[in-house]
Amino acid sequence: MKKLTIFAVLLSLSSWCMAVTIDHVDYHSSKQISVTFSDDFDDVPDARALVAKSYILSNTGKGTLAASPTSVALDSGTTYLMTWAAGEMFNGGPLTIKYVPLNITGTSAGTATGVLPIMTNAVVTGPRAMTVVFSEKLKDGTLAANYTLTGSGLGTIGAHPAKAVAGPCISVSCYYSLTWTAGEFVGSDMVEVTANVKDLAGNVINGDMDDYNANTGPYSIAPALTKVAVTGLRTVDVTFSEVMKSDDGVLDATNYAVSGTGVGTFATNPDTVTLVKANTYRLTWASGEMLTAKDITIAASTATDLVGNPVNSTKSHLKGGKGTPPTILTFDAKSPYRIDVQISEPLLFPTVNQYFTLSGTGKGSLAMYPDTVTPLSGNWYSLEWDSDTAMVGNGALTIAIGYCTDSVGHICKHTLAKTNVGFGVDPLFADQWHLSNTGQFSGTTGEDINVVPVWESCEDNTCRGEGIRIAVVDDGMEITHEDLKSNVVVGGSYNYLTKNSSLAYSSKDKWSGHGQAVAGIIAGRDNNGIGVKGVAPRASLVGYNFLMKGTDANGVNALTRSAAINHISSNSWGPPDGYGLYWGAPTSFLNAITTGLNTGRTGLGTIYVWAAGNGYSGSMECPGCVDNSNEDAYANNRGVIAVGAVSNLGFKSSYSEWGANLWVSAPGGEFCGDHAITTTDRTGAVGINIDGIYSADDYSNRSYTKCMNGTSSATPIVSGVSALVLQANPNLGWRDVRYILAKTARQVDVAGGEWTTNGGNLHFSHQYGFGVVDADAAVLMAADYEDNFGDEIIFPTPVTLPATNAVVVNEAIDDNDSNGVTATKSITSSGIDKVEWVDLVVTVLPGNSTTMPTYSGDLKVTLTSPQGTVSTLAVPHSCYEDVCDNYLLWKFSSAAFLDEDPEGDWIINVSDENATQTGTFVSYDIKIYGH
Amino acid sequence: MKKLILLTLVLTSVLHAAPVHKTSYHWYDGSQKKTVWINAELVGEFDETSVVQPSVQGAQQVRGQFGTTRIWRLPKNQLSANVASRMRQQHARASVSPVFHDRNTPKAAFRALPGDVIVVFKPTWSDAQIKNWLSGLNLQVVEKMTHEKNAYLVQSAPGLASIATANRIYETGQVVSSSPNWWSEREAK
């Protein structure tokens, strides 16, 4: 073994000593090089130089060439030409060749020469496919990101394909398929594909030949309907195959047409088109009806996809038609022999009487079928029976429809039952002169509130107070009373004695019943064959019996309780009447009213209606004491509607107080013997007509009374009218409602009412306010009301006590002299165009007696506006025990200046019109409310 | 509580010494200081079932009935503050109060105090802050009221204790207003 090793070393040394080297290596093509040795092998003949395996190629220029050439030939001298049958060099890298027999190497001086691939063709082959062709196979031709598309034909196809797949290489054409999963080309337009690829040797595509223009040809996709689904009685959802262009017809209802066996009474085109989601749109018809379980076909046209391809497609929902047979929505008894029925849709033959059948305990003597059927507007049908027959009041009725069809052929089969609906003439309505004064009880025909035309103005339930909620703030309400229970809000009342909603008069209390009478005046249920009608006979009632425990806390709670949902607060209460005294109200009351105005009815303001007072004719304790409503701080508050009372002759009721704060009047009647107001009383012989007080003039059915009177009666009448006004226009604010009542009030007692026409061209009387409420006129004005007062302006600032803006007068008032002391307040830049209300805070103190303040009973106080309207705030009067309180920061109010321009001089006059006592006009503070 | 008893004792002694109708008290209506005169001959009772009538021989109801409220005229030898106090001692839940007038005459309209105080706190105070503050005065909330932001009905005994509690709260200077929860004559019209 040692000997062989030594021999090999010697042989090697002998070769090295001969000094044959590779002189240089040259490139000839991408597959051919030549090697030139330093010396001729003749000296050392070596046939191995012509053997391919004697050479091993390496280094970066090798590319895809095999390590040894395919063949070797002697070129000339010591140069051998080596050729590879396949592969190619990498363009730009050096080459190293090793001659194995002599273990010598040589490296090229320059760089290898490779062939750069080029793109030879690109063709769009499908809606989302194209083929690109390269001159040779690529190393990275299947990387989708290496291809980028641009050009006007691109459309919504992505710039890079989703996938690139290598196809066959045929000769110098290697095919690569590019595909997309979404989007589409714009038809017959150009795209340019750019490839960033290398051949197998790593040669980067020739920069000049890396892109190719291709025509997209016919491979664009028109959108189509993929689904049509009936989703509702008047809605059909359509789904497109692709996203549609939102502003190119897809939302245009005229681009859709319905047809098919289920089309029924639908118009050809829907009324609206709305996007549901993604590619789905909802077609909606405003009217008409499909035929149940029949085919609905939708044709869509014109609308385009995102690349502008128009749709022209039809799709059906087989047996998808949705329709409904006619049903009874509601019915209402209009007279003892007439029932109006509202059907969900028109009937094909609308006058066939045997389509309708009547049953139920309230049917009375009416036949099963009506005699006539008369179609009315709004799918109402008036069924009438023989007028000699009549249903039973307050009974249960069932109406059924059968055999009829709607206009598309659905057959009627429906029944609706109602209890407590049978029409009966309200037996006491004939006595309710305040609602319809026909001269009964020797009254004056027409001296009523003109409410009957309001009730008769509608077929549906929109004109009798439906949906309006009124709080009766009083001594209680019998929520189970037969003539109220249908209108009582279950759980809505509050009992301050039991602290729950179970409102009832205590069984121990047989005398109270005032709130019960008030509630009946507002909303005694109509047409139920019993009792009375209220002014708003379908309004909702809640009762708060705060007078049962009349604390300040309970009072303010009753005024603001459920303010968001109570529309009207009816208040037939106040301080004692007939003492000639002024009565303040606690600050908490004033704040409660303000809260109700600001937050009630979600900001529109609670309508507070208030009794002006019954003290005009004194009291038992002080028969000569004449009250003025302006001496009642509840009734003269800016936020309440103070209501006076009139008789059935249209004159101020004998007891009704006058006052500049009066807003309107309403019937209150006189006394039971002269017939007062007919309304509900507590069930049985308790309440207003309790034994001992029960008048022979009153009804034998002692659940009712005709002896209710007072401004207590007038107040709920105005509450009822306000309910009708709000029903006609629920958006009215509290100031709007006041204004409408004033503007539409009717002048009465023209000769004796001491009326004045103010600078706003409104009639005003200190006995009647703006007049007696006219329900019909008020509702008509409300329905079309467009005035916008804007925010209330108070000038100069809200009255706060003690009066912060008081003007000091300090002038002695001459005794028994009607000239008195005059102060003038000039108003400028108030920002008010029209006055709504004026407050005047006055301090007048006696000069010769401070311990027994009797002086205010001698005084007359007037306020004259710049327009010359004179409002009398106080007149000389008697007081209980001859002791009249001083006007110490007393706030008078006046409604008389409504709609006047306030700018100019306001004149305050205080005169002492009785002898003996003297005093001083100390100060005043005027506040104007308006807009 | 001790303070209230002391106040009652002081007032009782004053009433024994003073002629009827001449003792006055002040209270606050908002920021206005107002005066009422006690009527030593009358007590008001606010419960439907009377404890005065069976307990005070000779008591007579005057001016009818105002809901569940009755006004009793006492026999000549009994003073209203004493009777009211005694009724409450004898009947744990009795709601009896002296009667007051806004004017110094016994025939003026009635006022009485069935208990509790209406307090309006600053709008910036939280509910927790209010309850905390009241508990510092050893007072409890009866209920939150709806007529004004941060208005609370705060517990107090009927009668003069109601005025004392209201004034005590107001005179801290920490509240917007504090008034006794007056019952007063209000009539159906």
Contacts between the chains, C-beta under 8 A, distances in Angstrom:
chain1	res1	chain2	res2	distance
A	474	B	188	6.5
A	475	B	67	6.2
A	475	B	188	6.0
A	497	B	48	7.0
A	497	B	68	6.3
A	506	B	48	6.3
A	506	B	68	7.8
A	508	B	48	6.1
A	509	B	48	7.7
A	509	B	68	7.7
A	511	B	65	7.5
A	512	B	67	7.3
A	514	B	188	3.9
A	515	B	188	7.7
A	545	B	67	7.7
A	547	B	66	7.5
A	547	B	67	5.3
A	547	B	186	6.4
A	547	B	188	6.3
A	548	B	67	3.6
A	548	B	68	5.6
A	549	B	46	6.5
A	549	B	67	5.7
A	549	B	68	5.9
A	549	B	69	7.0
A	549	B	114	7.4
A	549	B	183	7.5
A	550	B	66	6.3
A	550	B	67	6.0
A	550	B	69	7.0
A	550	B	183	5.8
A	550	B	184	7.0
A	550	B	185	7.9
A	550	B	186	4.8
A	551	B	114	5.9
A	551	B	116	8.0
A	551	B	181	5.1
A	551	B	182	6.6
A	551	B	183	4.8
A	552	B	118	6.1
A	552	B	179	7.1
A	552	B	181	5.5
A	552	B	182	5.2
A	552	B	183	7.9
A	552	B	184	7.6
A	553	B	116	6.5
A	553	B	118	5.7
A	553	B	145	6.8
A	553	B	153	5.2
A	553	B	181	4.7
A	555	B	186	7.5
A	556	B	118	7.8
A	556	B	145	6.7
A	556	B	146	7.6
A	556	B	147	3.7
A	556	B	148	7.8
A	556	B	151	8.0
A	557	B	145	6.6
A	557	B	146	6.0
A	557	B	147	6.9
A	559	B	147	6.7
A	560	B	146	4.5
A	560	B	147	4.6
A	561	B	146	6.3
A	563	B	146	7.4
A	572	B	188	6.2
A	572	B	189	5.1
A	573	B	186	5.5
A	573	B	187	6.5
A	573	B	188	5.3
A	573	B	189	6.1
A	574	B	186	6.4
A	574	B	187	7.1
A	574	B	189	6.1
A	575	B	109	7.0
A	575	B	184	7.8
A	575	B	185	6.7
A	575	B	186	6.2
A	575	B	187	7.3
A	576	B	109	5.8
A	576	B	185	5.3
A	576	B	186	8.0
A	576	B	187	5.4
A	577	B	187	7.1
A	577	B	189	7.1
A	579	B	109	7.7
A	581	B	108	8.0
A	581	B	109	7.9
A	583	B	109	7.5
A	584	B	102	8.0
A	586	B	29	5.6
A	586	B	179	6.6
A	586	B	182	7.0
A	587	B	29	5.1
A	587	B	30	3.7
A	587	B	32	7.6
A	587	B	177	6.4
A	587	B	179	7.2
A	588	B	118	5.6
A	588	B	147	6.2
A	588	B	148	7.3
A	588	B	151	7.6
A	588	B	177	8.0
A	588	B	179	6.7
A	591	B	120	7.8
A	591	B	147	5.8
A	591	B	148	4.6
A	591	B	151	7.9
A	592	B	147	3.7
A	592	B	148	7.2
A	595	B	146	7.6
A	595	B	147	5.4
A	595	B	148	6.0
A	611	B	189	3.9
A	613	B	189	6.5
A	614	B	189	5.4
A	621	B	107	7.7
A	710	B	189	5.0
A	711	B	189	5.0
A	712	B	188	6.0
A	712	B	189	3.9
A	715	B	189	7.4
A	801	B	30	7.3
A	801	B	32	6.0
A	802	B	32	7.1
A	880	B	107	6.8
A	880	B	108	7.7
A	881	B	105	6.3
A	881	B	107	5.7
A	883	B	103	6.9
A	883	B	105	6.3
A	885	B	103	6.7
